């Protein structure tokens, strides 16, 4: 019987990483997981105390691992340095640790934002990280998720709260389109990428829920409304200038916990965040299983049960 490969995972305590960790453990993979805080012991998981800023901890994380899955990164920061440190320097440090430890397979979770590096510092730094991985000399695969949702997600929480109140504010072009994916489907996609496979090596893949052409902003907002039990939710397209003002207000009131930031305004105002169908994973290896309508209902239920909404 072939021994399962040992996985080294960054971001395992975050939204996507936690779902992947649970799936990997259920599948019998030994996991080494990076953490900043003490975690409860669990079978088949070795917690490694450290962070992307501590090279020694990354060396420890990768020691004995066969496959690195790099999920950790910065989606929101008050300045450029925060993005550069988390997305660029952090990825470089992980690549170097993987090479030093003799890990050959490197899976990197990027973002659709990397396709438009001119729109945001976030997108620019994710594009830089992709280049680091692609030139690493490792057996690499990059996956670019679109908007990710599901139980435990804090990024879309505000949209659900607004839907409950009956009004969701949208970017200026409310007919703009986006792709989405449930976190469990994304975790399954990452699991698909673990084995070495000539069709998966040195390639960038984009995954979504399978909706042809994606969703319009209005359609997706209304589905969130249905998920919270409000079928008559109104949608309002916000001018860019008002979004910029809102970003300043959000930063003032929520400080580092602000969700709408100046860096995100240009990103949000872009009218097409759908995946490239030509970059889908091979159909015989992976297809999404969770219908977005049901996934949104389950997410809303999780928010209610955990007093988030």
C-alpha positions as CSV (number, residue, x, y, z in Angstrom):
1,X,0.0,0.0,0.0
2,X,1.5,3.3,-1.1
3,X,2.2,5.8,1.8
4,X,0.3,9.1,1.5
5,X,2.5,12.1,0.7
6,X,3.2,14.6,3.5
7,X,1.7,18.0,2.9
8,X,3.1,21.3,4.2
9,X,0.4,23.9,4.3
10,X,0.5,27.6,4.9
11,X,-2.7,29.5,5.8
12,X,-4.1,26.3,7.4
13,X,-5.8,28.4,10.1
14,X,-7.5,30.7,7.6
15,X,-10.8,30.4,5.7
16,X,-9.6,28.3,2.7
17,X,-6.8,26.6,4.5
18,X,-9.0,25.3,7.3
19,X,-11.3,23.6,4.8
20,X,-8.4,22.1,2.9
21,X,-6.8,20.9,6.2
22,X,-10.0,19.1,7.2
23,X,-10.3,17.5,3.7
24,X,-6.7,16.4,3.7
25,X,-6.9,14.9,7.1
26,X,-10.0,13.0,6.2
27,X,-8.3,11.7,3.2
28,X,-5.4,10.3,5.3
29,X,-2.7,12.7,4.4
30,X,-0.1,13.6,7.1
31,X,0.0,17.4,7.4
32,X,2.5,19.9,8.6
33,X,0.7,23.2,9.2
34,X,2.0,26.6,9.9
35,X,0.4,28.6,12.7
36,X,1.0,31.8,14.6
37,X,-1.1,30.7,17.7
38,X,-1.2,27.5,19.7
39,X,-3.7,25.0,18.2
40,X,-5.5,22.0,19.6
41,X,-3.8,18.7,19.0
42,X,-5.4,16.6,16.2
43,X,-4.5,13.3,14.6
44,X,-2.3,13.4,11.5
45,X,-1.5,17.1,12.0
46,X,1.8,18.6,13.1
47,X,1.5,22.2,14.0
48,X,4.6,24.3,13.3
49,X,4.8,27.6,15.2
50,X,5.9,30.4,13.0
51,X,5.0,32.7,10.1
52,X,6.1,33.7,6.6
53,X,8.4,36.3,8.2
54,X,10.3,33.6,10.1
55,X,12.5,31.6,7.7
56,X,13.5,29.1,10.4
57,X,9.9,28.1,10.9
58,X,9.4,27.6,7.2
59,X,12.4,25.3,7.1
60,X,10.8,23.3,9.9
61,X,7.5,23.3,8.1
62,X,8.9,21.9,4.9
63,X,11.2,19.3,6.6
64,X,9.9,15.9,5.7
65,X,7.2,17.2,3.4
66,X,6.6,16.1,-0.2
67,X,4.2,18.7,-1.3
68,X,3.9,22.4,-0.3
69,X,0.5,24.1,-0.6
70,X,1.0,27.8,-0.2
71,X,-2.3,29.4,0.7
72,X,-1.3,32.2,3.1
73,X,-1.2,35.7,1.8
74,X,-2.5,39.2,2.4
75,X,-5.8,40.2,0.8
76,X,-6.1,43.5,2.7
77,X,-3.4,45.8,4.0
78,X,-3.1,49.5,5.0
79,X,-0.1,50.1,2.6
80,X,2.0,48.7,-0.1
81,X,4.5,47.2,2.3
82,X,1.9,45.0,3.9
83,X,1.1,43.5,0.5
84,X,4.7,43.2,-0.6
85,X,5.7,41.4,2.7
86,X,2.8,39.0,2.7
87,X,2.4,38.1,-0.9
88,X,5.9,38.6,-2.5
89,X,8.4,38.2,0.2
90,X,6.3,35.5,1.9
91,X,6.0,33.5,-1.4
92,X,9.7,33.8,-2.1
93,X,10.5,32.6,1.5
94,X,8.2,29.6,1.0
95,X,9.8,28.7,-2.4
96,X,13.3,28.9,-0.9
97,X,12.3,26.7,2.1
98,X,10.7,24.1,-0.2
99,X,13.8,23.9,-2.3
100,X,16.1,23.7,0.8
101,X,14.0,20.8,2.2
102,X,13.9,18.9,-1.1
103,X,10.2,19.3,-1.7
104,X,9.5,19.0,-5.4
105,X,5.8,19.8,-5.7
106,X,4.6,23.4,-5.0
107,X,1.0,24.4,-5.2
108,X,0.3,28.1,-5.0
109,X,-3.1,29.7,-4.4
110,X,-3.2,33.0,-6.3
111,X,-6.2,35.1,-7.3
112,X,-7.9,36.3,-10.5
113,X,-6.6,39.7,-9.4
114,X,-3.2,38.7,-10.7
115,X,-4.6,38.9,-14.3
116,X,-5.1,42.7,-13.8
117,X,-2.0,43.8,-11.8
118,X,-2.5,47.4,-12.8
119,X,-5.8,47.7,-10.9
120,X,-4.6,47.1,-7.4
121,X,-1.5,46.6,-5.2
122,X,-3.1,43.3,-4.2
123,X,-3.3,42.2,-7.8
124,X,0.2,43.4,-8.6
125,X,1.8,41.6,-5.7
126,X,-0.1,38.4,-6.5
127,X,1.2,38.6,-10.0
128,X,4.7,39.0,-8.7
129,X,4.2,35.9,-6.5
130,X,3.1,33.9,-9.5
131,X,6.3,34.8,-11.3
132,X,8.4,33.7,-8.3
133,X,6.6,30.3,-8.3
134,X,6.8,29.9,-12.1
135,X,10.6,30.5,-12.2
136,X,11.3,28.5,-9.0
137,X,12.5,25.3,-10.8
138,X,10.0,23.4,-8.7
139,X,7.2,21.2,-10.0
140,X,4.6,23.9,-9.7
141,X,0.9,24.5,-10.3
142,X,-0.9,27.8,-9.7
143,X,-4.6,28.0,-9.0
144,X,-6.5,31.3,-9.3
145,X,-9.8,31.3,-7.4
146,X,-12.5,33.9,-8.1
147,X,-14.6,35.2,-5.2
148,X,-14.7,32.4,-2.6
149,X,-17.7,32.0,-0.2
150,X,-18.9,29.5,2.3
151,X,-19.2,28.8,6.0
152,X,-16.7,30.8,8.0
153,X,-16.0,33.4,5.3
154,X,-15.6,36.9,6.6
155,X,-15.1,38.7,3.3
156,X,-18.7,38.4,2.0
157,X,-20.3,38.8,5.4
158,X,-21.1,42.4,4.9
159,X,-23.1,41.6,1.7
160,X,-25.2,39.1,3.7
161,X,-25.8,41.7,6.4
162,X,-26.9,44.3,3.8
163,X,-29.2,41.7,2.1
164,X,-30.9,41.1,5.5
165,X,-31.6,44.8,5.7
166,X,-33.0,44.8,2.2
167,X,-30.4,46.8,0.2
168,X,-27.0,45.7,-1.3
169,X,-24.7,48.3,-2.7
170,X,-22.8,47.3,-5.8
171,X,-19.9,48.7,-8.0
172,X,-20.9,51.4,-10.6
173,X,-21.4,48.8,-13.3
174,X,-24.0,46.6,-11.7
175,X,-24.2,44.6,-14.9
176,X,-20.5,43.7,-14.5
177,X,-19.8,39.9,-14.2
178,X,-18.0,37.8,-11.7
179,X,-17.2,34.1,-11.1
180,X,-17.6,32.5,-7.6
181,X,-16.7,29.2,-6.0
182,X,-17.7,27.5,-2.8
183,X,-14.7,27.0,-0.4
184,X,-15.3,23.2,-0.3
185,X,-15.1,23.0,-4.1
186,X,-11.9,25.0,-4.0
187,X,-10.4,22.7,-1.4
188,X,-11.3,19.7,-3.6
189,X,-9.6,21.3,-6.5
190,X,-6.4,21.8,-4.5
191,X,-6.5,18.1,-3.5
192,X,-6.8,17.2,-7.2
193,X,-3.5,19.1,-7.8
194,X,-1.4,17.2,-5.2
195,X,-0.3,14.2,-7.4
196,X,2.3,14.8,-10.0
197,X,0.6,14.8,-13.4
198,X,1.9,16.1,-16.7
199,X,-1.4,17.8,-17.5
200,X,-1.1,19.8,-14.2
201,X,2.6,20.8,-14.1
202,X,3.8,24.3,-14.9
203,X,0.3,25.5,-15.5
204,X,-2.1,28.1,-14.2
205,X,-5.7,27.1,-13.6
206,X,-8.9,29.1,-12.9
207,X,-11.8,27.5,-11.1
208,X,-15.4,28.5,-10.4
209,X,-18.9,27.1,-9.7
210,X,-19.4,26.1,-13.4
211,X,-21.9,28.9,-14.2
212,X,-21.4,29.7,-17.9
213,X,-20.3,33.3,-18.3
214,X,-20.4,33.8,-14.5
215,X,-23.0,35.9,-12.6
216,X,-23.9,39.6,-13.0
217,X,-23.4,41.6,-9.9
218,X,-27.2,42.0,-9.6
219,X,-27.9,38.3,-10.1
220,X,-25.4,37.3,-7.4
221,X,-26.7,40.0,-5.0
222,X,-30.2,38.8,-5.4
223,X,-29.1,35.2,-4.7
224,X,-27.6,36.4,-1.5
225,X,-30.9,38.0,-0.7
226,X,-32.8,34.8,-1.3
227,X,-30.2,33.0,0.9
228,X,-31.1,35.2,3.9
229,X,-34.8,35.0,3.2
230,X,-35.2,38.4,1.6
231,X,-36.4,37.9,-2.0
232,X,-37.0,41.6,-2.5
233,X,-33.5,42.9,-1.8
234,X,-32.7,46.1,-3.7
235,X,-29.4,46.7,-5.5
236,X,-27.8,50.1,-5.8
237,X,-24.8,50.8,-8.1
238,X,-22.4,53.1,-6.3
239,X,-20.3,55.8,-8.2
240,X,-16.6,55.3,-7.9
241,X,-16.2,58.6,-6.0
242,X,-18.7,57.5,-3.4
243,X,-16.9,54.1,-3.0
244,X,-13.6,56.0,-2.4
245,X,-15.3,58.0,0.3
246,X,-16.8,54.8,1.7
247,X,-13.3,53.3,1.8
248,X,-12.0,56.2,3.9
249,X,-15.0,55.9,6.2
250,X,-14.5,52.2,6.6
251,X,-10.8,52.6,7.4
252,X,-11.7,55.4,10.0
253,X,-14.3,53.3,11.8
254,X,-13.0,49.7,11.5
255,X,-9.3,50.5,11.3
256,X,-7.3,47.4,10.2
257,X,-10.5,45.4,10.0
258,X,-11.9,47.6,7.2
259,X,-13.2,45.5,4.2
260,X,-13.7,48.3,1.7
261,X,-10.2,49.9,1.2
262,X,-8.8,52.3,-1.3
263,X,-6.9,49.5,-3.0
264,X,-10.1,47.5,-3.4
265,X,-12.1,50.3,-5.1
266,X,-10.4,50.0,-8.5
267,X,-10.6,46.2,-8.2
268,X,-14.3,46.2,-7.4
269,X,-15.1,48.7,-10.2
270,X,-13.6,46.4,-12.9
271,X,-16.5,45.0,-14.9
272,X,-15.3,41.4,-15.6
273,X,-14.0,39.1,-12.9
274,X,-15.0,35.8,-14.6
275,X,-12.6,33.0,-15.1
276,X,-11.1,32.0,-18.5
277,X,-12.9,28.8,-19.6
278,X,-9.7,27.7,-21.4
279,X,-7.9,27.6,-18.0
280,X,-10.4,25.3,-16.3
281,X,-9.1,22.1,-14.7
282,X,-9.5,19.0,-16.9
283,X,-13.1,17.9,-16.6
284,X,-12.1,14.3,-15.9
285,X,-10.1,15.4,-12.9
286,X,-12.4,17.9,-11.2
287,X,-15.8,19.5,-11.5
288,X,-17.6,21.7,-9.0
289,X,-20.2,19.9,-6.9
290,X,-21.9,22.6,-4.8
291,X,-24.6,24.7,-6.5
292,X,-24.1,28.3,-5.6
293,X,-27.7,28.8,-4.5
294,X,-27.5,26.0,-2.0
295,X,-24.0,27.1,-0.9
296,X,-25.2,30.6,-0.2
297,X,-28.1,29.3,1.9
298,X,-25.7,27.1,3.9
299,X,-23.4,30.1,4.4
300,X,-26.3,32.2,5.7
301,X,-27.3,29.4,8.0
302,X,-23.8,29.1,9.3
303,X,-23.7,32.9,10.0
304,X,-26.9,32.7,11.9
305,X,-25.9,29.7,14.0
306,X,-22.6,31.3,14.9
307,X,-24.1,34.7,15.7
308,X,-22.2,36.4,12.9
309,X,-25.4,37.9,11.4
